[in-house]
Amino acid sequence: MRFIDEAIVTVKAGDGGNGIVSFRREKYVPKGGPDGGDGGKGGDVYVVCDDNTNTLVDYRFTRRYDAKRGENGGAKNCSGRGADDIYLSVPIGTTVVDTETGEVLADLTKKGQTAMIAKGGDGGQGNTHFKTSTNQAPRRATPGFAGELKVLKFELKVVADVGLIGLPNAGKSTFIRQVSAAKPKVANYPFTTLVPNLGVVDVGKHRSFVMADIPGLIEGASEGAGLGIRFLKHVARTRRLLHLVDVQPIDGSDPVANAQVIFNELEKFSPELSKLPQILILNKIDQVPAEELNQLCTHIVAELGWTGMVFRTSTLTGEGVDAVVWHLMNEIEQEREMEETDPDFAESQRSRFERLEAEVRANTEEQKEAYRAKRKAEREGRALDEDDFDDDDYDDDDGVEVVYAP
């Protein structure tokens, strides 16, 4: 199944049924009076969080969802039947955004969580409502109200406590294989990981957290190079970032420069995202002779000016991995406890994630628009080159003469 993390859908809630004009007609009741019923309510549109799906691929094929309208009212003060609501299943971690206003209509992070995204129209009133002492035979009824029509964007972000970032081949996929049951593809070439991978890390009884392996960034990712920043938004919900650095890259590159590439790309994409707590992981230490290891690791940390937590690991042999996992578990549990016991801290966390989500969303759209504009300019440029009728091949006023020769 393809991993699709964005989709644009149109939803139309049902219109309300019409009220009707009707009069009571019974034997021996010559002046029965009005008895027109009200119209039924149109169906609402809901989204519901489902843990049986992990992609928005269905919404790439079906892009419009309409709820049914309510039935019209009937005689004898019978109201029309309301239409059934419709429910759209989305994966955990889906945000629903109104494309017209930019408003976040729902942020679904728990199984079974439900939110209304389009409200059905109310039914119209029958002529019974308009009866007065001076108008005992009203011939007036109202039509049903229209249901809401919205164009929505579904955005899927993986729900994880820890996000793995780093250049391709830094060992991120091997790391998540070591600490969880996730089995992402591992190979010695760039972009082995093409979609985010999730793994649940168990640390003793009833202690666990979720880790996400994000496809590797490269220099220029914020301008669309490689896989670009398409998947970087998935770390927006994480509490910690694990930055893996290969201490001795097989291509002979400088590990300090490689780490700085990631810092720069995070800062370009989202300054708020770059402020998330990071832990530096100096990985693949099994490839460095023991007598050189300490000097190399000290050099990397010093050159980066790094003052945060640092761990040395070998994801291939498992050396040092347990220490990282236990450290993460303790920090995450401490943070969770503070959120439950300290309302001010919980509010600051919520505000931070809201700012982060808003910035990531805005920056992602900005990058996409810039990339689309660039591609459009390239296509238009190629189209101009292919047309020999409108060019100025023999116009020397611009100082350049281009002659096409067979």
N, C-alpha and C positions, 0 to 999 in steps of 0.2 A: 504494500500500500504506500502511495506517495505521501511524503510529509508536506502538508500544506499548512502554513501558519497565518495566512491572511486570506480574506474573502470579502467581496462586496455583495450584499444581498439587498433586495427590495422586499419589504413586507407591507402588506395592506390588511389592516384590521377590517372586520366586517361592518357594513353599514347597518344602521338600525332599520327595522321594518316600519312601514307606514301605518299611522292610525287611519281608521276608516270612518266614514259617515254611514250610520245605520239607524233604523228606527224599529222599535218593538212592534211586531206584527203578530197578534194573537186574537183568536176568536173571542168575541165579547169584550175586547179591550180596544175601543176605538181610538184612544189617545194614549198609546203606550209610551211615547217619549223616546229620546235618543238612547241607543245602546251600542254605539260603536266602540270597539276595543282598541287598546294600545298596540303598537307594533313591538316586536321582540327586539332584544338587544343584539347587536352584532358581535361576532366572536373576537376575543382578544388574542394577541400573539405573545407568547412567552418563550424565553430561552431557559433551558434546564441543564444543569451541569451533570454530565454522565462520565463515569470513569471507565466505560467500556470502549471509548474511542479516544484517540490521541492525535487526530488530524482533522482539518476542516475541508478535506478533499470533497465531501459530498456537496458542499456549497459552491464548488467550482463548476458543477454540472447543472445544478438547479439553483437559479439565482433569484427566483421570485416565489413568494409564499403568500397566498391570499386566504384569509379566513372567510367563512360564509356569512352572508347577511342574515339578519333576523327576519322572521316571517311577519307578514302584515297582520294587523289586528282582525278580529272577526266580529260577527254579530253577537248579540246577547252578552255584551261586555267581555267577550273572550279575548284575552291578550294573545298576541302572536308568540310563537315559540322562540326563545333565544337560541342563537347559533352556538355550536360547540367552539371552545377555544382550541387553538393549535399550539403545540409545543415543539420547539426546535432544540434538538440535543446538540450540545457543544462540549468539547473536552474541558477538563479542569484547567484553569488558567486562562480562560477566554475573557477578553474585554470587548464590550459592545459599544461602539462609538457612532453617534449620529454624524454623518458626513457633512450635513448642511450647517449644523451649529457647532460641531466639535465637542458636544457634551458627551460625557461617559454615562451611558444609560445603565450599564451593569458591569460588575467585575466579579466573575464567578471563580471562586477558589476552593470550594468544598463540594463534595458529592451531594447531589440532590438539591443544591441551591437553585432557586427559581426567581426569575425577574420578568415583569411585564415590560415589553418593549414597544408595543403598539396597542392602544386602547380602542375597543370596538365602539361604534356609535350607539347612542341610546335610541330606543324606539320612539316613534311619533305618538302623539296623543289622539285618541278617538274623539268623536263629537260629544261623548258623554261629559267630558271635562268642561265644555263650553256652555252647558245648560245654566241659565239664570232665570230669575223670576220674570224677566221681561223678554227673554229669548228662550222659549221652552222647546223650540224645534231647531236647534243650531245645525247648520249645514257646513260646518267647518271641522277639518281635521288637519293635523300637521304631519309632514313627511318625517321619516327617520333621519337621524343625524349621520353624517359620513364618518366612517372609521378612519383612523390615522394612517397616513401613507408615509413611509420613511425609507430612505436609503441608508443602510447601516454598513459599518465595517466591523467584521469580526477579526480580532487580533488575538492570536494564541501565543502566550508566553509560558514557557515551562515553569512549573512551581517547584523551586529547589532552594535549599538553604545555602548551598555552596556551588559556585560556578568555576569551572576550570578554564583558564585562558592561557594563551601562549602561541608561539609560532607553530606552524605545521611541523610534525615530527618531534615536538618537545616531550612527548610521552604522556599526553593527556588521556588518550584512550586506554593505554596500558595501565595507567594509574586507576581509572575507574573500574577496569577489569579486576585489579588486585583487591579492591576494597568492597566490591559489590557483586551482585549476580549479573550485572549488565555485561553483555558480550559484544561490544562494538568491533567493527573490522579494524584490524591492526596490520599495517604494512609500511615498508620503508620508502614511501614516496609522499609528496605533498598532497593535501586535500583527500586523505584516506577517509576522514570523517566528513560527510556531506550534510548531515542533519544532526541536531542536538540529540545526545543520548542521556537518558536518565538512569540512575542507579540508587537503590536504597542501601545505605551503609548501616549495618547493624553493629552496635558497640555494646556488647553485654546485653543482659535481659531488660527488655522494655526501653532500650535506649537506641535511637536511630535518627538519622537525618537523610535528606535527599541531596544527591550530587548531580550536577549537570555538566556534561562534556560538550563544550561549545566548539564548533568548527574553527580551525585555526585562522588567525588574522595574519596579514602580511603588510609590509609597508605600502601605503597608498590605498589601504582597504576603504578608508573613508571617502576616497574618490572613485571607488568601484573596482579596484584591482582585486584579483583573485575572486573569492566569494563575497567580497565587499563587506558591508556591515549588516547584511540581511539578518544574520542570526545573533548579532551582538545585543539586540534588544532582549534576548532571552535571559541575560544576566541581570535585568533590571529588578527582578523580584528577589534576588539572592541576598543573604546576609553577609556573606564573605566571598572574596575572590581568591582562588589559588592560582598564582602566576607561576607556571612551570617554565624553567629556563634550562636548556641543554647546556651543561658546563663544557662539553667538548663536541660541538656540532660536527657531523661527518663531512660537511662541505667546507670546513675550515674557517667558518665565519666567527666573528667576535661575539661571545655570549653577552657581553655588556651592551654592545650595539643592538643585539637581538632583543634584549629586555627593554631597551629604550624605545624600540619600534612599537612595542605593545603599549607602553606608557603614553607615547605620542598619539597613537591611534585612538586610545580611550579618551584622551583629552580633547582631540579634535571632534570626536563623535558626541561626547557628552561630558562636560566638566563635572556635573553632578555624579555621573557614573564613576568617574575616575576617583571620586572621594570615598567610594565604598571601601571598607576595611580590606586590605590585601595582605596575603601571606606569600612570601617569596620562597619557592621551592627550587633548590638547586638539584636538578635531576641528572640521572645517568652517571652517578659517581663511580659506578663499577667500571667505567671505561677509562678512568684516570688512575695512574699508579698511586699507591697509597702515600708514598713520600712526597708527591706533588699536590695531593688533593687539598690539604689544608691551606697551602699558599694560594692555590687557584681560587678557592671559594672565598678566602679573605679578600683577594684582589677584586673579585666581581662585586662583592658587597661594598667595598670601599669606593670603587669607581662609580657605582650607582648612587652613592650617598644614601644607602638604604638604612633606615633606623628602626624598621618594623621587625616582625617575627621572621626568622629564616630557618628553614629545615633543609637537610641534605638527604636525598633519597635515591634509591635505584628502583624504579618501577618494574624492572625486569626481574630482579632478585627479591624484591620486597623489603630491602633494607631501608629503615627509617620511615616506612609508610605508616606503621602502627602509631608512631609518635605523632604524626600529623593528624591522624584520625581521632585519637584521644584528645588532642588539643582542640580540634574543631568541635567535638561533641561537648566538651566542658564549656567552651565559649557560647555555643548555641543554647545549651540548657540554661546558662546564666542569663542570657539575653531574654529567653522565653519567660523565665521566672520574673525578671524585672518588668516585662510587659504586663504580666498578670498582677503584680503587686504595686507597681508605681504608675498611676494614671498619667502623670506628666511625661514620664519616659515613653509610655505607650503612645501618647498623642504625638510626641516628637518623632517617633518611629513612623507612625502613620503619615504624618506630614511630609517626612523625608521621602517615603516611597511614592507619595502622590506627586511631589515635585519631580522625582526621578522619572516616573512613568510619563508625566506630561512632557518633560524635556526630551526623553528618548523618542516619544511618539512624534513630536514636532521635528526633531533632527532627522529621524528616519524619513519622514515625508519630504523634508528639504533635500536630503541626499538623493532620494528617488527622483524628484523633479529635476535636479541638476543633471542626473544621469540620463534621464529621458531627453532633456534639452540637448545634451552632448551627442546622444545617439541620433537625434533628429537632424542636428547640424551635419553630422557625418554622412547620413543618408542623402541629405540635400546636396552636399558637396560632391558625392559620388554621382548623383543624378546629373549635376551640371557638367561633370567631366565627360559623361557618356553622350551628351548632346553637343554635336559639332556645329549647330546652326546659330547658337546665341553667344558663342565665345568670341574673344577678341584676339584670336591667334596671330593675326597679322597687323594688329594695332600697336605701333611702336611708341605711343604716347606714354605708356606706363613703364617703358624701359625694358619690357620683357617680351620676347617673341617666342611663341611655342608653335612648332610645326610638327604635325603628326605624319610620320612616314610609314609606309607599309612594310 
